[in-house]
Amino acid sequence: MFLRTHTTYAPWTIIEGNCKRYARIKALDGVIAAIEARIAEED
């Protein structure tokens, strides 16, 4: 599934889910990194 749906404009991010709190923080870190990268591209 990942090989067929992972694209440059909509990439997959795999997050470890053993600890719910850790998984939530990793998800937010991924979103923040994507937003910062997009802002840097526009500058």
PDBQT receptor file of N, H, CA, C and O in Angstrom, charges set to zero:
ATOM      1  N   MET A   1       0.823  -1.192   0.000  1.00  0.00    +0.000 N 
ATOM      2  CA  MET A   1       0.000   0.000   0.000  1.00  0.00    +0.000 C 
ATOM      3  C   MET A   1       0.868   1.257   0.000  1.00  0.00    +0.000 C 
ATOM      4  O   MET A   1       0.583   2.205  -0.731  1.00  0.00    +0.000 OA
ATOM      5  N   PHE A   2       1.915   1.270   0.806  1.00  0.00    +0.000 N 
ATOM      6  H   PHE A   2       2.147   0.500   1.400  1.00  0.00    +0.000 HD
ATOM      7  CA  PHE A   2       2.761   2.457   0.890  1.00  0.00    +0.000 C 
ATOM      8  C   PHE A   2       3.449   2.754  -0.442  1.00  0.00    +0.000 C 
ATOM      9  O   PHE A   2       3.543   3.913  -0.847  1.00  0.00    +0.000 OA
ATOM     10  N   LEU A   3       3.920   1.729  -1.113  1.00  0.00    +0.000 N 
ATOM     11  H   LEU A   3       3.843   0.787  -0.784  1.00  0.00    +0.000 HD
ATOM     12  CA  LEU A   3       4.610   1.937  -2.389  1.00  0.00    +0.000 C 
ATOM     13  C   LEU A   3       3.692   2.530  -3.454  1.00  0.00    +0.000 C 
ATOM     14  O   LEU A   3       4.147   3.293  -4.306  1.00  0.00    +0.000 OA
ATOM     15  N   ARG A   4       2.428   2.193  -3.415  1.00  0.00    +0.000 N 
ATOM     16  H   ARG A   4       2.058   1.574  -2.723  1.00  0.00    +0.000 HD
ATOM     17  CA  ARG A   4       1.500   2.663  -4.442  1.00  0.00    +0.000 C 
ATOM     18  C   ARG A   4       0.874   4.025  -4.123  1.00  0.00    +0.000 C 
ATOM     19  O   ARG A   4       0.384   4.709  -5.021  1.00  0.00    +0.000 OA
ATOM     20  N   THR A   5       0.890   4.413  -2.856  1.00  0.00    +0.000 N 
ATOM     21  H   THR A   5       1.288   3.857  -2.127  1.00  0.00    +0.000 HD
ATOM     22  CA  THR A   5       0.202   5.659  -2.490  1.00  0.00    +0.000 C 
ATOM     23  C   THR A   5       1.135   6.762  -2.004  1.00  0.00    +0.000 C 
ATOM     24  O   THR A   5       0.688   7.899  -1.856  1.00  0.00    +0.000 OA
ATOM     25  N   HIS A   6       2.394   6.481  -1.751  1.00  0.00    +0.000 N 
ATOM     26  H   HIS A   6       2.757   5.557  -1.871  1.00  0.00    +0.000 HD
ATOM     27  CA  HIS A   6       3.352   7.493  -1.294  1.00  0.00    +0.000 C 
ATOM     28  C   HIS A   6       3.771   8.351  -2.491  1.00  0.00    +0.000 C 
ATOM     29  O   HIS A   6       4.301   7.831  -3.474  1.00  0.00    +0.000 OA
ATOM     30  N   THR A   7       3.536   9.654  -2.409  1.00  0.00    +0.000 N 
ATOM     31  H   THR A   7       3.106  10.076  -1.611  1.00  0.00    +0.000 HD
ATOM     32  CA  THR A   7       3.914  10.573  -3.478  1.00  0.00    +0.000 C 
ATOM     33  C   THR A   7       4.678  11.744  -2.878  1.00  0.00    +0.000 C 
ATOM     34  O   THR A   7       4.712  11.907  -1.658  1.00  0.00    +0.000 OA
ATOM     35  N   THR A   8       5.288  12.554  -3.724  1.00  0.00    +0.000 N 
ATOM     36  H   THR A   8       5.261  12.421  -4.715  1.00  0.00    +0.000 HD
ATOM     37  CA  THR A   8       6.038  13.713  -3.228  1.00  0.00    +0.000 C 
ATOM     38  C   THR A   8       5.116  14.772  -2.648  1.00  0.00    +0.000 C 
ATOM     39  O   THR A   8       5.506  15.494  -1.731  1.00  0.00    +0.000 OA
ATOM     40  N   TYR A   9       3.906  14.874  -3.164  1.00  0.00    +0.000 N 
ATOM     41  H   TYR A   9       3.589  14.287  -3.909  1.00  0.00    +0.000 HD
ATOM     42  CA  TYR A   9       2.984  15.892  -2.649  1.00  0.00    +0.000 C 
ATOM     43  C   TYR A   9       2.113  15.367  -1.507  1.00  0.00    +0.000 C 
ATOM     44  O   TYR A   9       1.457  16.160  -0.832  1.00  0.00    +0.000 OA
ATOM     45  N   ALA A  10       2.090  14.060  -1.275  1.00  0.00    +0.000 N 
ATOM     46  H   ALA A  10       2.623  13.416  -1.823  1.00  0.00    +0.000 HD
ATOM     47  CA  ALA A  10       1.335  13.479  -0.171  1.00  0.00    +0.000 C 
ATOM     48  C   ALA A  10       2.092  12.268   0.386  1.00  0.00    +0.000 C 
ATOM     49  O   ALA A  10       1.669  11.126   0.199  1.00  0.00    +0.000 OA
ATOM     50  N   PRO A  11       3.214  12.525   1.071  1.00  0.00    +0.000 N 
ATOM     51  CA  PRO A  11       4.025  11.411   1.557  1.00  0.00    +0.000 C 
ATOM     52  C   PRO A  11       3.437  10.758   2.811  1.00  0.00    +0.000 C 
ATOM     53  O   PRO A  11       2.738  11.397   3.598  1.00  0.00    +0.000 OA
ATOM     54  N   TRP A  12       3.735   9.486   2.969  1.00  0.00    +0.000 N 
ATOM     55  H   TRP A  12       4.303   8.966   2.330  1.00  0.00    +0.000 HD
ATOM     56  CA  TRP A  12       3.371   8.758   4.177  1.00  0.00    +0.000 C 
ATOM     57  C   TRP A  12       4.434   9.009   5.236  1.00  0.00    +0.000 C 
ATOM     58  O   TRP A  12       5.617   9.148   4.922  1.00  0.00    +0.000 OA
ATOM     59  N   THR A  13       4.010   9.064   6.478  1.00  0.00    +0.000 N 
ATOM     60  H   THR A  13       3.050   8.951   6.733  1.00  0.00    +0.000 HD
ATOM     61  CA  THR A  13       4.921   9.114   7.610  1.00  0.00    +0.000 C 
ATOM     62  C   THR A  13       4.534   7.987   8.551  1.00  0.00    +0.000 C 
ATOM     63  O   THR A  13       3.407   7.951   9.046  1.00  0.00    +0.000 OA
ATOM     64  N   ILE A  14       5.450   7.075   8.801  1.00  0.00    +0.000 N 
ATOM     65  H   ILE A  14       6.365   7.105   8.399  1.00  0.00    +0.000 HD
ATOM     66  CA  ILE A  14       5.167   5.951   9.683  1.00  0.00    +0.000 C 
ATOM     67  C   ILE A  14       5.506   6.364  11.108  1.00  0.00    +0.000 C 
ATOM     68  O   ILE A  14       6.611   6.830  11.387  1.00  0.00    +0.000 OA
ATOM     69  N   ILE A  15       4.536   6.187  12.010  1.00  0.00    +0.000 N 
ATOM     70  H   ILE A  15       3.638   5.809  11.783  1.00  0.00    +0.000 HD
ATOM     71  CA  ILE A  15       4.689   6.604  13.398  1.00  0.00    +0.000 C 
ATOM     72  C   ILE A  15       4.531   5.376  14.295  1.00  0.00    +0.000 C 
ATOM     73  O   ILE A  15       3.561   4.628  14.176  1.00  0.00    +0.000 OA
ATOM     74  N   GLU A  16       5.490   5.183  15.184  1.00  0.00    +0.000 N 
ATOM     75  H   GLU A  16       6.278   5.791  15.280  1.00  0.00    +0.000 HD
ATOM     76  CA  GLU A  16       5.403   4.089  16.133  1.00  0.00    +0.000 C 
ATOM     77  C   GLU A  16       4.223   4.341  17.074  1.00  0.00    +0.000 C 
ATOM     78  O   GLU A  16       4.038   5.466  17.538  1.00  0.00    +0.000 OA
ATOM     79  N   GLY A  17       3.434   3.323  17.358  1.00  0.00    +0.000 N 
ATOM     80  H   GLY A  17       3.584   2.409  16.982  1.00  0.00    +0.000 HD
ATOM     81  CA  GLY A  17       2.230   3.537  18.146  1.00  0.00    +0.000 C 
ATOM     82  C   GLY A  17       2.173   2.769  19.445  1.00  0.00    +0.000 C 
ATOM     83  O   GLY A  17       1.082   2.518  19.957  1.00  0.00    +0.000 OA
ATOM     84  N   ASN A  18       3.306   2.389  19.995  1.00  0.00    +0.000 N 
ATOM     85  H   ASN A  18       4.193   2.593  19.579  1.00  0.00    +0.000 HD
ATOM     86  CA  ASN A  18       3.289   1.654  21.257  1.00  0.00    +0.000 C 
ATOM     87  C   ASN A  18       2.833   2.513  22.425  1.00  0.00    +0.000 C 
ATOM     88  O   ASN A  18       2.197   2.022  23.358  1.00  0.00    +0.000 OA
ATOM     89  N   CYS A  19       3.158   3.783  22.370  1.00  0.00    +0.000 N 
ATOM     90  H   CYS A  19       3.674   4.182  21.612  1.00  0.00    +0.000 HD
ATOM     91  CA  CYS A  19       2.771   4.727  23.418  1.00  0.00    +0.000 C 
ATOM     92  C   CYS A  19       1.932   5.826  22.770  1.00  0.00    +0.000 C 
ATOM     93  O   CYS A  19       2.403   6.520  21.870  1.00  0.00    +0.000 OA
ATOM     94  N   LYS A  20       0.695   5.982  23.226  1.00  0.00    +0.000 N 
ATOM     95  H   LYS A  20       0.312   5.418  23.958  1.00  0.00    +0.000 HD
ATOM     96  CA  LYS A  20      -0.216   6.941  22.602  1.00  0.00    +0.000 C 
ATOM     97  C   LYS A  20       0.321   8.371  22.675  1.00  0.00    +0.000 C 
ATOM     98  O   LYS A  20       0.213   9.115  21.700  1.00  0.00    +0.000 OA
ATOM     99  N   ARG A  21       0.886   8.761  23.790  1.00  0.00    +0.000 N 
ATOM    100  H   ARG A  21       0.973   8.157  24.582  1.00  0.00    +0.000 HD
ATOM    101  CA  ARG A  21       1.414  10.116  23.933  1.00  0.00    +0.000 C 
ATOM    102  C   ARG A  21       2.584  10.360  22.979  1.00  0.00    +0.000 C 
ATOM    103  O   ARG A  21       2.651  11.403  22.328  1.00  0.00    +0.000 OA
ATOM    104  N   TYR A  22       3.505   9.398  22.898  1.00  0.00    +0.000 N 
ATOM    105  H   TYR A  22       3.450   8.551  23.426  1.00  0.00    +0.000 HD
ATOM    106  CA  TYR A  22       4.647   9.501  21.986  1.00  0.00    +0.000 C 
ATOM    107  C   TYR A  22       4.166   9.596  20.539  1.00  0.00    +0.000 C 
ATOM    108  O   TYR A  22       4.682  10.404  19.767  1.00  0.00    +0.000 OA
ATOM    109  N   ALA A  23       3.187   8.781  20.172  1.00  0.00    +0.000 N 
ATOM    110  H   ALA A  23       2.768   8.125  20.800  1.00  0.00    +0.000 HD
ATOM    111  CA  ALA A  23       2.669   8.782  18.801  1.00  0.00    +0.000 C 
ATOM    112  C   ALA A  23       2.044  10.131  18.457  1.00  0.00    +0.000 C 
ATOM    113  O   ALA A  23       2.234  10.635  17.350  1.00  0.00    +0.000 OA
ATOM    114  N   ARG A  24       1.324  10.703  19.367  1.00  0.00    +0.000 N 
ATOM    115  H   ARG A  24       1.170  10.294  20.266  1.00  0.00    +0.000 HD
ATOM    116  CA  ARG A  24       0.707  12.014  19.112  1.00  0.00    +0.000 C 
ATOM    117  C   ARG A  24       1.763  13.098  18.920  1.00  0.00    +0.000 C 
ATOM    118  O   ARG A  24       1.640  13.944  18.034  1.00  0.00    +0.000 OA
ATOM    119  N   ILE A  25       2.801  13.070  19.755  1.00  0.00    +0.000 N 
ATOM    120  H   ILE A  25       2.901  12.383  20.475  1.00  0.00    +0.000 HD
ATOM    121  CA  ILE A  25       3.870  14.061  19.631  1.00  0.00    +0.000 C 
ATOM    122  C   ILE A  25       4.605  13.887  18.306  1.00  0.00    +0.000 C 
ATOM    123  O   ILE A  25       4.912  14.874  17.637  1.00  0.00    +0.000 OA
ATOM    124  N   LYS A  26       4.894  12.634  17.913  1.00  0.00    +0.000 N 
ATOM    125  H   LYS A  26       4.645  11.832  18.456  1.00  0.00    +0.000 HD
ATOM    126  CA  LYS A  26       5.561  12.375  16.631  1.00  0.00    +0.000 C 
ATOM    127  C   LYS A  26       4.700  12.854  15.474  1.00  0.00    +0.000 C 
ATOM    128  O   LYS A  26       5.227  13.408  14.510  1.00  0.00    +0.000 OA
ATOM    129  N   ALA A  27       3.383  12.653  15.546  1.00  0.00    +0.000 N 
ATOM    130  H   ALA A  27       2.955  12.202  16.329  1.00  0.00    +0.000 HD
ATOM    131  CA  ALA A  27       2.490  13.105  14.482  1.00  0.00    +0.000 C 
ATOM    132  C   ALA A  27       2.529  14.629  14.373  1.00  0.00    +0.000 C 
ATOM    133  O   ALA A  27       2.605  15.171  13.270  1.00  0.00    +0.000 OA
ATOM    134  N   LEU A  28       2.479  15.308  15.494  1.00  0.00    +0.000 N 
ATOM    135  H   LEU A  28       2.417  14.868  16.390  1.00  0.00    +0.000 HD
ATOM    136  CA  LEU A  28       2.536  16.772  15.473  1.00  0.00    +0.000 C 
ATOM    137  C   LEU A  28       3.890  17.264  14.971  1.00  0.00    +0.000 C 
ATOM    138  O   LEU A  28       3.951  18.250  14.236  1.00  0.00    +0.000 OA
ATOM    139  N   ASP A  29       4.973  16.595  15.354  1.00  0.00    +0.000 N 
ATOM    140  H   ASP A  29       4.923  15.794  15.951  1.00  0.00    +0.000 HD
ATOM    141  CA  ASP A  29       6.306  16.962  14.852  1.00  0.00    +0.000 C 
ATOM    142  C   ASP A  29       6.363  16.834  13.328  1.00  0.00    +0.000 C 
ATOM    143  O   ASP A  29       6.961  17.671  12.652  1.00  0.00    +0.000 OA
ATOM    144  N   GLY A  30       5.745  15.795  12.802  1.00  0.00    +0.000 N 
ATOM    145  H   GLY A  30       5.259  15.115  13.351  1.00  0.00    +0.000 HD
ATOM    146  CA  GLY A  30       5.719  15.602  11.348  1.00  0.00    +0.000 C 
ATOM    147  C   GLY A  30       4.945  16.697  10.641  1.00  0.00    +0.000 C 
ATOM    148  O   GLY A  30       5.370  17.184   9.593  1.00  0.00    +0.000 OA
ATOM    149  N   VAL A  31       3.818  17.086  11.202  1.00  0.00    +0.000 N 
ATOM    150  H   VAL A  31       3.473  16.690  12.053  1.00  0.00    +0.000 HD
ATOM    151  CA  VAL A  31       3.014  18.158  10.613  1.00  0.00    +0.000 C 
ATOM    152  C   VAL A  31       3.779  19.479  10.656  1.00  0.00    +0.000 C 
ATOM    153  O   VAL A  31       3.799  20.224   9.676  1.00  0.00    +0.000 OA
ATOM    154  N   ILE A  32       4.398  19.762  11.783  1.00  0.00    +0.000 N 
ATOM    155  H   ILE A  32       4.382  19.157  12.579  1.00  0.00    +0.000 HD
ATOM    156  CA  ILE A  32       5.168  21.004  11.918  1.00  0.00    +0.000 C 
ATOM    157  C   ILE A  32       6.320  21.034  10.921  1.00  0.00    +0.000 C 
ATOM    158  O   ILE A  32       6.567  22.062  10.289  1.00  0.00    +0.000 OA
ATOM    159  N   ALA A  33       7.019  19.925  10.777  1.00  0.00    +0.000 N 
ATOM    160  H   ALA A  33       6.819  19.090  11.290  1.00  0.00    +0.000 HD
ATOM    161  CA  ALA A  33       8.137  19.860   9.830  1.00  0.00    +0.000 C 
ATOM    162  C   ALA A  33       7.664  20.084   8.399  1.00  0.00    +0.000 C 
ATOM    163  O   ALA A  33       8.333  20.764   7.621  1.00  0.00    +0.000 OA
ATOM    164  N   ALA A  34       6.515  19.516   8.052  1.00  0.00    +0.000 N 
ATOM    165  H   ALA A  34       5.972  18.964   8.684  1.00  0.00    +0.000 HD
ATOM    166  CA  ALA A  34       5.981  19.689   6.698  1.00  0.00    +0.000 C 
ATOM    167  C   ALA A  34       5.591  21.150   6.451  1.00  0.00    +0.000 C 
ATOM    168  O   ALA A  34       5.848  21.687   5.373  1.00  0.00    +0.000 OA
ATOM    169  N   ILE A  35       4.985  21.777   7.428  1.00  0.00    +0.000 N 
ATOM    170  H   ILE A  35       4.777  21.341   8.303  1.00  0.00    +0.000 HD
ATOM    171  CA  ILE A  35       4.591  23.188   7.286  1.00  0.00    +0.000 C 
ATOM    172  C   ILE A  35       5.825  24.076   7.159  1.00  0.00    +0.000 C 
ATOM    173  O   ILE A  35       5.865  24.968   6.312  1.00  0.00    +0.000 OA
ATOM    174  N   GLU A  36       6.836  23.831   8.002  1.00  0.00    +0.000 N 
ATOM    175  H   GLU A  36       6.803  23.106   8.690  1.00  0.00    +0.000 HD
ATOM    176  CA  GLU A  36       8.059  24.629   7.932  1.00  0.00    +0.000 C 
ATOM    177  C   GLU A  36       8.776  24.440   6.600  1.00  0.00    +0.000 C 
ATOM    178  O   GLU A  36       9.319  25.398   6.051  1.00  0.00    +0.000 OA
ATOM    179  N   ALA A  37       8.783  23.226   6.077  1.00  0.00    +0.000 N 
ATOM    180  H   ALA A  37       8.341  22.447   6.523  1.00  0.00    +0.000 HD
ATOM    181  CA  ALA A  37       9.421  22.967   4.776  1.00  0.00    +0.000 C 
ATOM    182  C   ALA A  37       8.680  23.699   3.671  1.00  0.00    +0.000 C 
ATOM    183  O   ALA A  37       9.307  24.257   2.770  1.00  0.00    +0.000 OA
ATOM    184  N   ARG A  38       7.378  23.705   3.727  1.00  0.00    +0.000 N 
ATOM    185  H   ARG A  38       6.869  23.251   4.458  1.00  0.00    +0.000 HD
ATOM    186  CA  ARG A  38       6.584  24.390   2.693  1.00  0.00    +0.000 C 
ATOM    187  C   ARG A  38       6.803  25.901   2.763  1.00  0.00    +0.000 C 
ATOM    188  O   ARG A  38       6.908  26.559   1.728  1.00  0.00    +0.000 OA
ATOM    189  N   ILE A  39       6.871  26.444   3.951  1.00  0.00    +0.000 N 
ATOM    190  H   ILE A  39       6.786  25.909   4.792  1.00  0.00    +0.000 HD
ATOM    191  CA  ILE A  39       7.128  27.882   4.109  1.00  0.00    +0.000 C 
ATOM    192  C   ILE A  39       8.508  28.234   3.563  1.00  0.00    +0.000 C 
ATOM    193  O   ILE A  39       8.672  29.260   2.904  1.00  0.00    +0.000 OA
ATOM    194  N   ALA A  40       9.505  27.382   3.836  1.00  0.00    +0.000 N 
ATOM    195  H   ALA A  40       9.372  26.548   4.372  1.00  0.00    +0.000 HD
ATOM    196  CA  ALA A  40      10.861  27.616   3.339  1.00  0.00    +0.000 C 
ATOM    197  C   ALA A  40      10.925  27.573   1.829  1.00  0.00    +0.000 C 
ATOM    198  O   ALA A  40      11.718  28.300   1.231  1.00  0.00    +0.000 OA
ATOM    199  N   GLU A  41      10.105  26.733   1.184  1.00  0.00    +0.000 N 
ATOM    200  H   GLU A  41       9.461  26.142   1.669  1.00  0.00    +0.000 HD
ATOM    201  CA  GLU A  41      10.068  26.642  -0.281  1.00  0.00    +0.000 C 
ATOM    202  C   GLU A  41       9.541  27.940  -0.887  1.00  0.00    +0.000 C 
ATOM    203  O   GLU A  41       9.998  28.359  -1.950  1.00  0.00    +0.000 OA
ATOM    204  N   GLU A  42       8.599  28.568  -0.227  1.00  0.00    +0.000 N 
ATOM    205  H   GLU A  42       8.228  28.228   0.637  1.00  0.00    +0.000 HD
ATOM    206  CA  GLU A  42       7.965  29.772  -0.764  1.00  0.00    +0.000 C 
ATOM    207  C   GLU A  42       8.844  31.006  -0.628  1.00  0.00    +0.000 C 
ATOM    208  O   GLU A  42       8.666  31.975  -1.365  1.00  0.00    +0.000 OA
ATOM    209  N   ASP A  43       9.789  30.983   0.303  1.00  0.00    +0.000 N 
ATOM    210  H   ASP A  43       9.934  30.196   0.902  1.00  0.00    +0.000 HD
ATOM    211  CA  ASP A  43      10.652  32.159   0.510  1.00  0.00    +0.000 C 
ATOM    212  C   ASP A  43      11.709  32.277  -0.530  1.00  0.00    +0.000 C 
ATOM    213  O   ASP A  43      12.511  33.211  -0.493  1.00  0.00    +0.000 OA
TER     214      ASP A  43
